[in-house]
Amino acid sequence: MRNIKRQARLDFPCMSEVQGAAFLKQGATEANRSLDVGIPLDQLEQSEQELVLEKFECENLSLSTLNSYNVKYHSEDQALLLPYYLADRTLISAKKLTCFPKEDSNSCSIEQEFTSLSGKCHLFGWNQISTSDDYIILTTSEFDAMAITETTKKKALALPMGISSIPIESLPDLERFKKILLWFENDLLSWKAAKHFAQKLNGSRCYIIRPSLETPGPYRALQQGLSLKNIIKNAHQIKHESIVSYSAMKNEVYSELANLEMVAGTEWKRYLPLNKILKGHRPGEMTVFTGPTGSGKTTFMSEYSLDLCESGVRTLWGSFEIPNVKLAKVMLTQFAKKNLSTHLDEFDLWSKKFEHLPLFFMTFHGHQSIQSVLDAMTHAVYVHDIEHIVVDNLQFMMGAMDKEKFFMQDRIISSFRNFATTKNCHITVVIHPRKEKEEELCTASVFGSAKATQEADNILILQDRRNTNPQAGKYIQVVKNRFDGDLGKMLLKFDKDIYTFSGKKLDTDRLKKQTHHQDNLVQNTEIEKHDDQSRRTLHSQNENGSEHWEADFPSDPEVKRFDYDTVNQAGDSAEAGDMMELSEDDDTKERLSY
């Protein structure tokens, strides 16, 4: 036994020497330095004290409560300092709240940052918790926790990043509590986050405040003069039954009806036309994205996901084709919106901002087993609360396989579909199209069997028609939208210098006009159909700019011939430029308006 013990001492390092454990202690020096400079609020002059409380919207909290949490004011930076402690009451970090006035109004916006990154790994309020406490209330802001302590004398902790995530490092410290009550805001996103966190914390000991107009967040309830004790009494326990009644879902149904914009998901800021078509990015869905080889699928998807990530959507990238370093370089350039290779002096500035994005990368490259990928995804969802996973691309992940490749792809798609639903995480899968002739892709162009397109909630196609029409460009076509059925197109204009497709914003109405005009440029073409039927299109244009088209379908007895005329788009009426009249042959005498 002595030999074993001696050997163990030699082989295993002390916990304090482990890099991951050492990170948890980082930042204490900087936090102590900031708090030493800070001034307790009760030591400020009366006028300055009132101004600080009003500016940071915490005037409903008493000075005794703020002092008990050791909240201080940094007069030089004009910032409020909220100290973060470990469970053993050791100071580890501090959150600095800074108020910046808005240019267009008299109000101000409050920005927050930690004195060290380790602050994001811990909860606020541990200096108020004793070892005998077995009941805790978990909130999403420091002011919420202090409001609960002040009015109910119950112990409360606050998440460092709101509903974004619950730090994995804090879970061991929460194990000793027999009952945990989650009191978040009364919006739909907070309600979903509370249920997700309750599963992580063991639902059998978790209680939740159901969202309603009568149950706002703790601090807002204090502002409105509501009884926080009565709200806490109405908390409900999380159930585990597989079958529920409508009465159990009634509040969720009401929340979805009352918060239609939140149900639609997170909107894009760089690709505004997608908001009109898809309405938003929603958790629990699966998106299939395809496009011709070399058309820029990865470049578009990196900016597509970066746009969501900037809005707070926690993202995990699985790039099986392109190394992570190259992908990160592209995303950093897209984030900065400038070519950093010619602005190397700004690299540190943009890198520091980029580091604060909730963005993570899988280290896989090339062929990987589906189980190892699912394990990494499951770990990321549990540890980092990932909301969006990008898999680029499916063929590289599968590797080279001739036999049973369609069976393997269907199995992977089925696994991704189940993962997205059970983990409430959005998965975007990039799939190469079939090797087809140079023409517009469609749903059937996605490689593999029909399972990928059947399981997908959304299907996006990057169309590149420059080979068939030099005047045509690239555009994103939404061919499936299970949320509300809207379909459409979004024009793209690529800026090679900064790797972005979002340089030119065009709405869907303008796109319809332009793509229709591009289609008319193709003259006297033969198009083969899948059933070996063919049609011949003839085009002519007179001196006034009006166009005449004829089309023959010789192999289809039902459609013998139709022609239509388009008026000159340079005419006086803007609406006339968009109108096209179709007249079928004399047998039917039907007229259609397009």
C-alpha positions in Angstrom: 0.0 0.0 0.0 2.9 2.4 0.7 4.3 1.8 -2.7 1.0 2.4 -4.3 0.5 5.7 -2.4 4.0 6.9 -3.3 3.5 6.0 -6.9 0.2 7.9 -6.9 1.8 11.0 -5.5 4.4 10.9 -8.3 2.0 10.2 -11.2 -1.0 12.5 -10.4 -0.6 16.2 -10.1 -2.1 18.4 -7.4 -5.6 19.7 -8.3 -4.3 23.3 -8.2 -1.8 22.4 -10.9 -4.4 21.2 -13.4 -5.0 23.8 -16.1 -8.8 23.6 -15.9 -8.8 24.0 -12.2 -6.3 26.8 -12.2 -8.6 28.7 -14.6 -11.3 28.8 -12.0 -9.0 30.8 -9.7 -7.9 33.3 -12.3 -9.0 36.9 -12.0 -9.2 37.1 -8.2 -6.4 39.7 -8.2 -8.0 41.9 -10.7 -11.4 41.6 -8.9 -9.8 42.6 -5.6 -8.0 45.6 -7.2 -11.3 46.8 -8.7 -13.3 46.5 -5.5 -10.5 48.2 -3.5 -11.0 51.3 -5.7 -14.8 51.0 -5.5 -16.8 53.0 -3.0 -19.7 51.6 -1.0 -22.9 53.2 -2.1 -23.8 54.4 1.4 -20.6 56.5 1.5 -21.6 58.5 -1.6 -23.2 61.9 -1.2 -26.9 61.9 -1.2 -27.3 63.5 -4.7 -24.7 61.3 -6.3 -26.2 58.2 -4.5 -29.7 58.9 -5.9 -28.2 59.6 -9.4 -26.3 56.2 -9.4 -29.3 54.2 -8.3 -31.6 55.9 -10.9 -29.0 55.5 -13.7 -28.6 51.7 -13.1 -32.3 51.3 -12.4 -31.9 49.8 -8.9 -33.5 52.5 -6.8 -36.0 49.9 -5.4 -33.2 48.1 -3.6 -32.2 49.3 -0.1 -28.6 50.4 0.6 -28.4 47.7 3.3 -29.1 45.0 0.7 -26.6 46.4 -1.7 -24.0 46.6 1.0 -24.6 43.1 2.1 -23.7 41.9 -1.4 -20.7 44.2 -1.3 -21.9 46.2 -4.3 -19.6 49.2 -5.0 -19.4 52.2 -7.3 -16.3 53.0 -9.4 -16.4 56.8 -9.7 -13.6 57.1 -12.2 -15.2 54.7 -14.7 -18.7 55.6 -13.5 -19.5 51.9 -13.2 -21.3 49.7 -10.8 -19.3 46.7 -9.5 -21.1 43.5 -8.6 -18.7 41.0 -6.9 -18.7 37.3 -7.7 -17.7 34.8 -5.0 -17.0 31.1 -4.9 -19.1 28.8 -2.7 -16.4 29.1 0.0 -16.9 33.0 -0.1 -13.6 33.6 -1.9 -13.7 36.6 -4.3 -13.2 35.4 -7.8 -14.4 38.1 -10.2 -16.6 41.2 -10.6 -19.1 42.3 -13.1 -18.8 45.9 -14.2 -22.0 47.7 -15.3 -21.3 50.8 -17.4 -24.0 53.2 -18.5 -23.7 54.8 -21.9 -26.2 57.5 -23.0 -28.2 56.9 -26.2 -27.8 59.5 -29.0 -31.5 59.5 -30.0 -33.1 59.6 -26.5 -32.5 60.7 -22.9 -32.2 57.1 -21.8 -29.0 55.1 -21.6 -27.9 51.6 -22.4 -26.1 49.5 -19.8 -23.2 47.4 -20.9 -21.7 44.7 -18.8 -18.3 43.0 -18.7 -16.4 40.8 -16.2 -13.0 41.8 -14.8 -11.9 38.2 -15.8 -13.4 35.5 -18.0 -13.6 33.2 -15.0 -16.5 35.3 -13.8 -18.7 33.7 -16.4 -18.1 30.3 -14.7 -19.7 31.2 -11.4 -23.0 32.4 -9.8 -23.7 35.7 -8.1 -24.6 35.6 -4.4 -22.6 32.9 -2.9 -21.4 35.2 -0.1 -25.0 35.1 1.3 -25.3 31.3 1.3 -24.5 29.3 4.4 -23.5 25.6 4.6 -26.9 24.8 6.3 -29.0 26.1 3.5 -30.8 23.3 1.4 -33.2 25.6 -0.5 -32.2 28.1 -3.2 -33.9 30.4 -5.7 -32.1 30.7 -9.1 -32.6 33.9 -11.1 -31.3 35.5 -14.3 -29.9 38.8 -12.9 -28.2 40.1 -9.9 -30.9 42.6 -9.1 -33.5 39.8 -9.2 -31.5 37.8 -6.6 -31.1 40.9 -4.3 -34.9 41.7 -4.6 -35.7 38.2 -3.4 -33.3 38.5 -0.5 -34.6 41.9 0.5 -38.4 41.1 0.5 -38.6 37.4 1.4 -35.3 36.8 3.3 -34.8 33.7 1.2 -31.4 32.9 -0.4 -31.0 33.5 -4.1 -28.3 33.1 -6.7 -28.1 34.7 -10.2 -26.8 33.3 -13.4 -23.9 35.3 -14.8 -25.1 35.4 -18.5 -28.9 35.4 -18.0 -30.8 32.7 -19.8 -28.0 32.2 -22.2 -26.5 29.3 -20.2 -25.9 27.8 -16.7 -22.1 27.4 -16.1 -21.1 23.7 -15.9 -18.5 24.7 -13.2 -21.3 25.7 -10.9 -23.2 22.4 -11.0 -21.2 20.6 -8.3 -21.9 23.4 -5.8 -25.6 23.1 -6.5 -25.7 19.4 -5.7 -26.2 19.9 -2.0 -29.6 21.8 -2.4 -32.6 19.6 -1.9 -34.9 22.1 -3.6 -34.2 24.6 -6.3 -36.8 27.2 -7.5 -36.2 28.7 -10.9 -37.7 32.2 -11.2 -37.0 33.8 -14.6 -38.8 36.5 -16.6 -42.3 35.9 -17.9 -41.5 35.7 -21.6 -41.4 32.6 -23.8 -37.6 32.3 -24.1 -37.1 32.5 -20.4 -39.8 29.8 -19.9 -38.0 27.4 -22.3 -34.7 28.1 -20.7 -36.1 27.4 -17.2 -37.4 24.0 -18.3 -34.1 23.2 -20.0 -32.0 24.2 -16.9 -34.4 22.2 -14.7 -33.6 19.0 -16.7 -29.9 19.7 -16.2 -30.3 20.2 -12.4 -32.5 17.1 -11.9 -36.2 17.9 -12.4 -37.3 16.0 -9.4 -36.0 18.7 -7.1 -36.8 21.7 -9.3 -39.8 24.1 -9.1 -40.7 26.7 -11.7 -42.7 30.0 -11.6 -45.0 29.7 -14.7 -44.9 32.8 -16.8 -47.9 35.1 -16.8 -48.7 38.8 -16.5 -49.2 38.3 -12.8 -45.7 36.7 -12.4 -43.0 39.0 -13.8 -39.3 38.7 -12.9 -38.5 39.2 -9.2 -37.2 42.8 -9.5 -40.0 43.9 -11.8 -42.5 42.3 -9.3 -40.8 44.4 -6.6 -41.2 47.6 -8.8 -44.9 46.8 -9.4 -45.6 46.3 -5.7 -46.5 42.6 -6.0 -46.0 40.1 -3.2 -42.9 38.0 -4.0 -43.8 35.6 -1.2 -47.2 34.8 -2.8 -45.6 34.3 -6.2 -43.1 31.9 -4.7 -45.9 29.9 -3.1 -47.5 29.3 -6.5 -44.3 27.6 -7.9 -45.0 24.2 -9.6 -42.8 21.2 -9.7 -41.4 19.8 -13.0 -43.2 16.6 -13.9 -41.8 13.6 -15.8 -44.9 11.9 -17.1 -44.8 10.9 -20.8 -48.5 11.9 -21.3 -49.9 15.3 -20.4 -53.3 16.9 -20.6 -54.2 20.1 -22.3 -54.5 21.9 -18.9 -50.8 21.3 -18.3 -50.0 22.9 -21.7 -52.5 25.7 -21.5 -50.1 28.3 -20.3 -47.5 27.3 -22.9 -50.2 27.6 -25.7 -51.1 31.0 -24.4 -47.5 32.1 -24.3 -47.0 31.1 -27.9 -50.2 32.9 -29.0 -49.2 36.0 -27.0 -45.6 36.1 -28.2 -45.8 35.3 -31.9 -42.5 37.2 -32.7 -40.6 35.1 -30.0 -42.1 31.9 -31.3 -40.9 32.8 -34.8 -37.3 32.7 -33.4 -34.2 34.9 -33.6 -34.2 37.2 -36.6 -31.2 37.8 -38.9 -29.6 41.2 -39.0 -27.4 40.7 -42.1 -29.9 38.8 -44.1 -33.1 40.7 -43.6 -35.1 39.1 -46.5 -34.8 35.7 -44.7 -36.9 37.2 -41.9 -39.8 37.8 -44.3 -39.6 34.2 -45.6 -38.4 32.0 -42.7 -39.6 34.5 -40.0 -36.7 33.5 -37.8 -34.3 30.9 -36.5 -36.1 28.5 -34.1 -34.7 25.8 -31.8 -35.7 22.2 -32.3 -35.7 22.3 -36.1 -33.4 20.9 -38.8 -32.3 22.8 -41.8 -30.8 21.2 -45.0 -28.6 23.5 -47.0 -27.2 22.6 -50.5 -25.7 24.2 -53.5 -23.3 23.5 -56.4 -19.7 22.7 -55.6 -17.5 25.8 -55.3 -20.5 28.1 -55.1 -19.6 29.3 -51.6 -21.8 27.2 -49.3 -19.3 27.2 -46.4 -18.6 31.0 -46.7 -22.3 31.7 -46.7 -23.1 29.4 -43.9 -20.3 30.8 -41.7 -21.8 34.3 -42.1 -25.3 32.9 -41.7 -24.4 31.3 -38.4 -22.3 34.3 -37.3 -25.3 36.6 -37.8 -27.3 34.5 -35.3 -24.3 34.1 -33.0 -24.0 37.9 -32.7 -27.7 37.9 -31.6 -26.8 35.5 -28.7 -27.5 32.1 -30.3 -24.9 29.8 -28.8 -23.4 28.0 -31.8 -21.3 24.9 -32.4 -19.5 24.5 -35.7 -18.6 21.0 -37.1 -16.4 21.6 -40.1 -15.4 18.3 -41.5 -14.1 19.7 -44.8 -12.2 22.9 -43.9 -9.7 23.2 -41.0 -11.0 25.3 -38.0 -8.2 27.8 -38.3 -9.2 28.7 -41.9 -12.9 28.8 -40.9 -12.1 31.0 -37.9 -10.1 33.4 -40.1 -13.1 33.7 -42.5 -15.6 34.3 -39.6 -13.3 36.8 -37.9 -13.0 38.8 -41.2 -16.8 38.6 -41.7 -17.3 39.8 -38.0 -14.9 42.7 -38.4 -16.3 43.6 -41.9 -12.8 44.5 -43.1 -9.8 42.8 -44.5 -7.6 42.2 -41.4 -4.6 41.1 -43.5 -4.3 44.8 -44.4 -5.2 46.0 -40.9 -3.1 43.8 -38.7 -2.9 46.5 -36.1 -6.6 45.9 -35.4 -6.3 42.2 -35.0 -6.1 42.2 -31.2 -9.1 44.5 -31.0 -11.4 42.4 -33.1 -10.1 39.1 -31.7 -11.0 40.3 -28.2 -14.5 41.1 -29.3 -14.8 37.8 -31.3 -13.8 35.8 -28.2 -16.9 37.0 -26.4 -19.2 35.4 -29.0 -20.8 32.2 -27.8 -19.1 30.2 -30.6 -17.5 26.8 -30.3 -15.8 24.4 -32.8 -15.6 20.6 -33.0 -12.1 19.4 -33.8 -13.3 16.6 -36.2 -12.0 16.6 -39.7 -12.9 14.1 -42.5 -14.6 10.8 -41.9 -16.1 10.3 -38.4 -18.5 7.8 -36.8 -21.9 9.2 -36.2 -21.7 8.1 -32.5 -18.6 10.1 -31.8 -20.1 13.2 -33.4 -23.4 12.8 -31.4 -21.4 12.4 -28.2 -19.6 15.7 -28.8 -22.9 17.4 -29.7 -24.6 16.0 -26.6 -21.6 17.2 -24.4 -21.7 20.7 -26.0 -25.5 21.1 -25.4 -25.1 20.0 -21.8 -22.0 22.0 -21.0 -22.3 25.1 -23.2 -26.1 25.1 -23.7 -25.6 25.1 -27.5 -28.7 26.2 -29.5 -27.4 25.9 -33.1 -25.1 23.2 -34.5 -23.7 23.4 -38.1 -22.5 20.2 -39.8 -20.5 21.0 -42.9 -20.7 18.8 -44.7 -22.5 15.4 -44.5 -20.5 13.7 -47.3 -17.1 14.5 -45.7 -18.4 13.2 -42.4 -19.5 10.0 -43.9 -16.3 9.5 -45.8 -15.8 7.4 -49.0 -18.2 4.5 -49.0 -19.8 2.9 -52.0 -21.9 0.2 -50.4 -24.9 1.2 -48.3 -24.1 4.9 -48.5 -27.7 5.8 -48.8 -28.6 3.7 -45.8 -25.8 5.3 -43.8 -27.0 8.8 -44.8 -30.5 8.0 -43.8 -29.3 6.8 -40.4 -27.3 10.0 -39.8 -30.2 12.2 -40.9 -32.6 10.3 -38.5 -30.1 10.7 -35.7 -29.8 14.4 -36.3 -33.6 14.8 -36.5 -34.1 13.0 -33.2 -31.3 15.1 -31.6 -32.8 18.4 -32.7 -36.2 17.4 -31.2 -35.1 15.9 -27.9 -32.4 18.4 -27.2 -34.4 21.4 -28.5 -31.4 22.4 -30.6 -31.4 23.6 -34.2 -29.2 21.6 -36.6 -28.1 22.9 -40.0 -26.7 20.2 -42.3 -24.8 21.1 -45.4 -25.3 18.4 -48.1 -23.7 18.4 -51.6 -26.2 18.1 -54.5 -26.4 15.3 -57.0 -24.1 15.5 -60.0 -26.6 17.0 -62.5 -26.5 19.2 -65.5 -25.9 22.9 -65.1 -29.4 24.1 -64.3 -31.4 25.3 -61.3 -31.4 23.0 -58.3 -34.5 21.8 -56.6 -35.5 19.7 -53.6 -34.9 16.5 -55.6 -31.3 17.7 -56.2 -30.2 17.0 -52.6 -27.9 14.0 -52.5 -29.2 10.7 -51.1 -32.7 9.4 -50.7 -35.7 11.5 -50.0 -35.3 11.1 -46.2 -33.2 14.2 -45.8 -35.7 16.5 -47.4 -38.6 14.8 -45.7 -37.1 15.1 -42.2 -36.0 18.7 -42.7 -38.0 21.6 -41.4 -36.3 24.1 -43.8 -34.5 23.6 -47.1 -32.2 26.3 -48.4 -30.5 26.1 -51.8 -27.7 28.3 -53.0 -28.4 28.8 -56.7 -25.6 29.7 -59.0 -26.7 30.3 -62.6 -23.7 32.1 -63.9 -22.6 29.2 -66.1 -25.9 29.1 -68.0 -26.5 32.9 -67.9 -23.5 35.3 -67.5 -25.8 38.1 -66.4 -27.4 36.0 -63.7 -26.0 35.8 -60.2 -26.3 33.8 -57.0 -29.3 33.7 -54.7 -30.7 31.7 -51.8 -33.9 29.9 -52.5 -36.1 28.7 -49.7 -37.9 25.6 -51.1 -39.3 24.3 -47.8 -40.5 26.1 -44.7 -42.5 24.0 -42.3 -43.1 26.8 -39.9 -45.6 28.8 -42.0 -45.1 27.6 -45.6 -43.7 30.8 -47.0 -41.2 30.3 -49.8 -39.0 32.8 -51.7 -35.6 33.9 -52.9 -32.9 36.2 -51.6 -30.3 37.8 -53.9 -26.6 37.6 -52.9 -23.7 39.8 -53.8 -20.3 38.5 -52.8 -17.6 40.9 -51.4 -14.4 38.9 -51.9 -12.3 41.3 -49.8 -14.3 40.5 -46.5 -15.9 37.2 -47.5 -19.4 38.4 -47.1 -22.6 37.8 -49.0 -24.6 40.4 -47.1 -23.1 43.5 -48.6 -26.3 44.3 -50.7 -29.7 44.1 -49.1 -32.5 43.3 -51.5 -36.1 42.4 -50.6 -38.0 39.5 -52.1 -40.2 41.6 -54.3 -37.2 43.1 -56.1 -35.7 39.7 -56.4 -38.8 38.3 -58.2 -38.5 41.1 -60.7 -34.8 40.6 -61.3 -34.9 36.8 -61.4 -37.8 37.0 -63.9 -35.9 39.3 -66.1 -32.8 37.0 -65.9 -35.0 34.1 -66.9 -36.1 35.9 -70.0 -32.6 36.4 -71.2 -32.3 32.7 -72.2 -33.6 32.5 -75.7 -34.4 29.6 -78.1 -33.4 26.9 -75.6 -34.2 23.2 -75.5 -35.1 21.9 -72.0 -35.4 18.1 -71.4 -38.0 17.0 -68.9 -37.8 14.0 -66.5 -40.4 12.1 -68.5 -38.6 12.6 -71.8 -41.1 15.3 -72.8 -39.7 18.4 -74.4 -40.7 21.9 -75.1 -39.4 24.5 -77.5 -39.5 28.2 -76.6 -39.3 31.0 -79.2 -38.7 34.6 -78.3 -39.0 37.8 -80.3 -38.9 41.5 -79.4 -40.2 44.5 -81.3 -38.9 48.0 -81.6 -41.1 49.2 -78.7 -39.5 46.9 -76.2 -42.5 44.6 -76.0 -41.7 40.9 -76.0 -43.5 37.9 -77.5 -43.0 34.3 -76.4 -44.2 31.1 -77.9 -43.9 27.6 -76.4 -44.8 24.2 -77.8 -45.3 21.0 -75.9 -45.5 18.4 -78.8 -45.5 15.4 -76.5 -48.2 16.6 -74.3 -51.7 16.4 -75.9 -53.3 18.5 -73.2 -51.0 21.5 -73.7 -50.6 22.2 -77.4 -49.3 25.7 -77.5 -49.4 29.0 -75.5 -48.0 32.4 -75.9 -47.8 35.5 -73.9 -46.7 39.1 -74.3 -44.8 41.3 -71.8 -45.1 45.1 -72.0 -42.1 47.3 -72.0 -40.8 47.7 -68.4 -39.7 51.2 -69.3 -43.3 52.2 -69.7 -45.2 54.8 -67.7 -46.8 52.4 -65.3 -44.6 50.6 -62.8 -47.2 48.0 -62.2 -47.5 47.3 -65.9 -43.9 46.3 -66.0 -44.7 43.5 -63.6 -47.7 42.2 -65.5 -47.6 39.3 -67.9 -50.6 38.0 -69.7 -50.8 34.4 -70.8 -53.3 33.2 -73.4 -53.6 29.5 -74.2 -54.6 28.1 -77.6 -58.1 28.6 -79.1 -59.4 25.3 -77.7 -59.6 26.5 -74.1 -59.8 30.3 -74.5 -58.5 30.7 -70.9 -56.5 33.8 -69.9 -54.2 33.8 -66.9 -52.6 36.8 -65.1 -49.1 36.3 -63.7 
